[in-house]
């Protein structure tokens, strides 16, 4: 792995990572509405790629979700800070 990052988009049916070679880590992704992590997609991705956790940002949910390979998840608010330029 060369440390590169990908920005991909999908639709209601999700994102197909099959065409991205050597894709192994999902740092964060979004959901179009609050649903929480998917039992048939989000959690299996972590397990299949030997990844401990990832994050979901959902439209309509002010909290960020951290979901884990053991099937658990938690929500938290992101602190907003002012940038001083």
N, C-alpha and C positions, 0 to 999 in steps of 0.2 A: 504494500500500500504506500502511496506517495503522499498522503496527507491531504489530498484534494477533497473538496466538499461539493456536493451536488444540491441544486435547488430543483425539485421536480414538482409537477402538479398532476392532479388526478381529478376524478369526479366523484359522483355518489357511489360508484362501484369500487372506489379505492385507487391505489397506485400499483402498477405492475412494475416491479423491480427487476424482472427477468432480463430485460435488455441492457441493464447497466452491469457491466462486468466488475467483478470484485467488490460489489456492494455488500457490506457486512454490518454497518452500524447506522442506526436510525437515531439521530440526536433529538429531533423534535418534528412533529407534524401537526396538522390542524384537522379539526372536524368542523363541518358546516353548521352543526347544531350540537347542543349538549347531549352526549350519549354515554360519555365515559369510555374507557378502553374496551375494545371489542374482544370478546372471548374467542372468536374464530379468526381474528386477523392480528390484532395488536400483541396479545400475549404470546401466540405461537411464533410470531416474528422474533421476539426476544429469545425464546427457547431455541429455535432453529439456528440462530446466529450467535449463540452463546454470549448474549448481552444481558447484563444485570438489570438495566432500567432505561427508560426513555421518557419523553415528555409530550403532552398533548396540549395544544391551545385550541379551545373551542369557541366558535362564534356564539355570543350570547351568554357565555360563562366568564365572569370576571376573574376566575381562579385558573391557575395552571395545574395540570394533573401530572403527577409522576407515577408511572406504572412500572411494576417490577416483574421479573421472570417467575416469581413464586405465586403470581395471580393476585397480588394485592396492589392497591393504589391509594394515593392520598392527594388532596388538593391544597393549594396554598396561594396566597396573594403575592404578587411580585411587588417589591418595594419600588416606588417611583422616586427618582431623584432628579434634581435640576442640574443641567449641564451649565457650567460657567465657562464662557468663552470670552 
